[in-house]
């Protein structure tokens, strides 16, 4: 059985029209005779978007109880059992109801894809994990529901659904996106024109990066006659992150992952073996973002990590300003670039 294909409709904020566009495509597929179902759809009381579901089959939701309250979520097993050609799954970054088999909706989507079912899904730029710090710096909002960046690389197609910030603000003011009360609160906080413009720019950069990634990954046409071809890697760089127990390490991991993706180079992480007991969360975060992690033994952490980096052919080491023995490390790796990733502070 071949794996299903993932298509992501990417927006920069609620109300840009990504779910509407996703459902428009679902309707087009149905009109062409493709078997399409809705695995999950969040209406948000948006009349025009709800109208786009007319005639599409809904897979009944799973009912769950949590702390005495009833909730509904996608029934992943039922979607797989129904076995459509295409499943529509709204809100890719959604965190599942506590008690669900899986923590995140993206994990459910991966199971559906493994079952050979294509998936159409929606995602806002602020939910991409490596952008978490940038989004917080721009908006003052720390997004809690995120997806690892590698999922966008798994997608067969990423479509940016764009609208100008001014047009989106008009939608908000007309009550198209949220109820009047919720819209007023949003306009005073997250939905400012400055925030929306910055998020839109991030979304455009991300989309451009995805296009470049795919262009680079496409094989060149076969030559007409056998000609020796030199395969040149995208980058001769190799990044290593030095993990420490300090909370700023989470920010370091996001930044390192994003830089490595842009450079098209390997990204590994290392830490002093003596601090392993304090690093479980950071190590798990690295693995979620598909960063190889290595514990390095030795009584002198900076010397041991420098030796490990040199043995791995590392060209750049990323650290935080809280990294111990930082000056000592810099003196030992003069043949490498050491980048101190600073924590961004927001102006109040």
Buried (B, 14 or more C-beta within 10 A) or exposed (E): EEEBBBBBBBBBBBBBBBBBBBBBBBBEBBEEEEBBBBBBBEEBEBEEBBEBBEEBEEBEBBEBEEEEEEBEBBBBEBBBEBEBBBBBBBBBBBBBBEEBEEEBBBBBBBBBBEBBBBBBBBBBBBBBBBBBBBBBBBBEEEBEBBBBBBBBBBBEEBBBBBBEBEEBBEBBBEBBBBEEEBBBEBBEEBBBEEBBBBBBEBBBEBBEBBEEBBEEEEEEEEEEEEEEEEEEEEBEBBBBBBBBBBEBBBBBBBBBBBBBBEBBBBBBBBBBEBBEEEBEEBBEBBEBBEBEBBBBEBEEBBBBBBBBBEEBEBBBBBBBEBBBBBEBBBEBBEEBEBBBBEEEEEEE
